[in-house]
Amino acid sequence: EKTFSPLGANKTLPLKSQVLASTNADLFKAVEQGRFRADLFYRLNEVSIVLPPLRDRKEDIPLLVRYFIDRYHSGSRSTPKVLPETFEKLAEYHWPGNIRELGKVLQRALLCSEAQYLTPEHIDLPEPYSKKGSPQKDTCSEGVGTYKQEMCWFEKGLITAALREMKGNQTATAQKLEISRQHLIRLMKKHGLGNPGLRA
């Protein structure tokens, strides 16, 4: 009704508002399965915009790269240029973390590089992925493609990269990832990453 009643008031006031809701779930299916309230869905579903994952619209990567470079570069030097080979490497990756992951990769590249050009060597991607972006089998599970598998492999790659950067120091790695050392040790055991008792 686009009205609301303040707490303790006995009259309603007009309200001009819009609600934007986002989800990575299929709400049509969730409603059919009784996992999402139908009345809420039909209240929200005025205009639907389906945004494909980044791996299905890699033509957007150059525009997004330029956006993140403008956002993250320090401003104390000229904006670095991106080599064509760098764009090729970015396009070969699977991007399970979508645009947020791309932003973090570029932020890390800009922090670690003072060069005039961003080369493929500046782009640090998780090891569990092959050159073409296909997840490789590991201790997480067999097969490819499910959300759980994708996130498991991404998690392992992230921890591996952080441990390498911190030269195996668990405390420094946990601080970098903003998790507790105990949580890091549990994740290392889960993914079979060396001996968690070493390099405290």
C-alpha distance (Angstrom), angle and dihedral (degrees) to the residues before:
residue distance angle dihedral
E1 . . .
K2 3.85 . .
T3 3.81 91.3 .
F4 3.79 134.1 106.1
S5 3.78 139.2 -170.3
P6 3.83 118.3 -132.6
L7 3.79 115.3 -130.2
G8 3.81 108.8 -81.9
A9 3.81 94.1 8.6
N10 3.80 124.1 123.7
K11 3.80 97.2 -151.3
T12 3.78 137.0 58.8
L13 3.78 126.8 -119.9
P14 3.82 128.0 -151.0
L15 3.78 116.4 -107.1
K16 3.80 128.9 -163.4
S17 3.78 106.9 -155.4
Q18 3.76 145.0 137.6
V19 3.80 128.5 -152.4
L20 3.80 120.7 -143.0
A21 3.79 114.6 -170.7
S22 3.79 127.8 -179.3
T23 3.79 133.6 -172.0
N24 3.79 140.8 163.2
A25 3.81 90.7 -142.1
D26 3.81 127.4 96.0
L27 3.80 98.6 -113.9
F28 3.80 94.0 -173.6
K29 3.79 89.1 60.4
A30 3.82 92.2 40.5
V31 3.82 90.5 55.7
E32 3.82 91.4 48.8
Q33 3.82 90.1 50.8
G34 3.80 92.8 47.1
R35 3.82 93.5 -116.0
F36 3.83 94.5 117.0
R37 3.81 128.4 42.3
A38 3.79 110.1 -103.4
D39 3.81 93.8 -150.8
L40 3.82 91.5 53.9
F41 3.78 91.6 46.8
Y42 3.80 93.1 53.2
R43 3.80 90.9 46.9
L44 3.80 91.0 53.7
N45 3.79 99.1 36.9
E46 3.79 99.6 84.5
V47 3.82 97.3 120.3
S48 3.81 120.2 6.5
I49 3.79 123.4 -159.8
V50 3.80 116.6 -170.3
L51 3.80 111.2 -154.4
P52 3.83 113.2 -166.3
P53 3.82 118.5 -139.0
L54 3.79 116.8 -92.8
R55 3.83 92.3 -105.8
D56 3.83 87.9 64.2
R57 3.82 95.5 50.0
K58 3.77 105.4 37.9
E59 3.78 90.5 152.1
D60 3.83 84.8 79.7
I61 3.82 92.7 61.2
P62 3.86 97.6 89.0
L63 3.80 91.8 52.1
L64 3.81 91.9 46.4
V65 3.81 91.5 47.2
R66 3.78 91.3 54.8
Y67 3.79 90.4 47.6
F68 3.81 93.0 52.5
I69 3.81 93.0 44.6
D70 3.80 90.3 53.8
R71 3.79 88.8 47.5
Y72 3.79 100.0 45.6
H73 3.79 109.1 29.6
S74 3.79 112.5 106.5
G75 3.80 97.9 -120.4
S76 3.81 90.1 -134.4
R77 3.80 90.2 100.7
S78 3.78 137.7 29.6
T79 3.77 116.7 -73.3
P80 3.82 108.7 -89.5
K81 3.78 118.3 -117.7
V82 3.80 121.5 -128.7
L83 3.79 117.8 -128.9
P84 3.82 118.7 -133.1
E85 3.83 89.2 -118.3
T86 3.81 88.5 58.0
F87 3.79 91.6 54.8
E88 3.82 88.4 49.2
K89 3.80 91.6 54.1
L90 3.80 91.1 48.9
A91 3.80 90.8 49.4
E92 3.84 92.0 52.0
Y93 3.80 93.2 57.9
H94 3.82 122.3 93.5
W95 3.87 97.5 -136.0
P96 3.83 101.4 -150.1
G97 3.82 87.7 174.4
N98 3.82 92.1 53.1
I99 3.82 120.7 -154.4
R100 3.80 94.1 -17.9
E101 3.81 89.8 59.1
L102 3.81 91.8 47.8
G103 3.80 89.6 52.5
K104 3.81 92.4 51.8
V105 3.81 92.2 47.6
L106 3.80 90.9 52.8
Q107 3.80 92.7 43.8
R108 3.81 89.4 54.0
A109 3.82 91.2 46.8
L110 3.80 92.2 52.5
L111 3.80 92.6 46.9
C112 3.80 92.4 51.3
S113 3.79 97.6 43.0
E114 3.78 133.0 64.5
A115 3.81 92.3 174.4
Q116 3.78 125.0 123.8
Y117 3.79 89.9 -125.3
L118 3.80 132.4 45.5
T119 3.79 106.6 -132.6
P120 3.83 128.9 -171.4
E121 3.82 88.0 -100.3
H122 3.81 89.4 64.9
I123 3.82 91.4 58.3
D124 3.81 109.4 87.3
L125 3.81 111.7 -164.5
P126 3.83 128.1 175.1
E127 3.80 114.1 -86.0
P128 3.84 97.6 -132.4
Y129 3.82 88.3 77.3
S130 3.76 123.9 83.0
K131 3.79 122.3 -135.3
K132 3.80 91.7 -89.4
G133 3.78 93.2 49.6
S134 3.80 98.4 -106.9
P135 3.80 113.0 144.4
Q136 3.79 112.5 -116.5
K137 3.80 122.1 -138.2
D138 3.78 114.7 -98.8
T139 3.79 140.5 151.8
C140 3.81 92.8 -62.6
S141 3.80 98.1 74.3
E142 3.77 146.1 -51.9
G143 3.77 123.0 -92.0
V144 3.80 129.5 26.0
G145 3.73 142.2 -105.9
T146 3.80 110.8 49.3
Y147 3.78 121.4 118.6
K148 3.81 91.4 -119.5
Q149 3.81 92.0 52.0
E150 3.79 93.2 46.5
M151 3.80 92.9 51.2
C152 3.80 92.3 44.4
W153 3.81 92.4 54.2
F154 3.80 91.9 43.8
E155 3.81 90.3 51.0
K156 3.80 91.4 51.5
G157 3.80 92.1 48.3
L158 3.80 92.1 48.8
I159 3.81 93.3 50.9
T160 3.81 91.7 44.9
A161 3.80 91.8 52.1
A162 3.82 92.7 46.7
L163 3.83 92.7 48.6
R164 3.79 90.3 49.8
E165 3.80 92.1 49.4
M166 3.82 91.5 49.0
K167 3.84 90.5 45.3
G168 3.81 92.1 -118.3
N169 3.82 95.5 -53.6
Q170 3.80 104.3 145.7
T171 3.80 97.2 -163.6
A172 3.81 92.4 51.6
T173 3.80 90.8 44.0
A174 3.81 92.3 51.3
Q175 3.81 90.4 49.1
K176 3.80 91.3 49.7
L177 3.81 91.4 50.7
E178 3.83 91.1 42.4
I179 3.81 93.5 -125.6
S180 3.80 132.2 114.8
R181 3.80 119.9 -90.6
Q182 3.83 89.3 -119.9
H183 3.80 89.9 55.8
L184 3.80 90.4 48.5
I185 3.82 91.0 51.9
R186 3.82 90.6 51.3
L187 3.80 90.5 51.1
M188 3.80 91.5 47.6
K189 3.81 90.1 52.7
K190 3.80 90.6 47.0
H191 3.81 92.4 54.1
G192 3.80 97.6 35.8
L193 3.80 93.7 -117.8
G194 3.81 104.4 165.9
N195 3.79 125.8 -76.8
P196 3.83 109.5 -31.4
G197 3.80 89.3 -158.0
L198 3.81 92.6 68.6
R199 3.78 130.4 86.1
A200 3.82 100.1 14.0
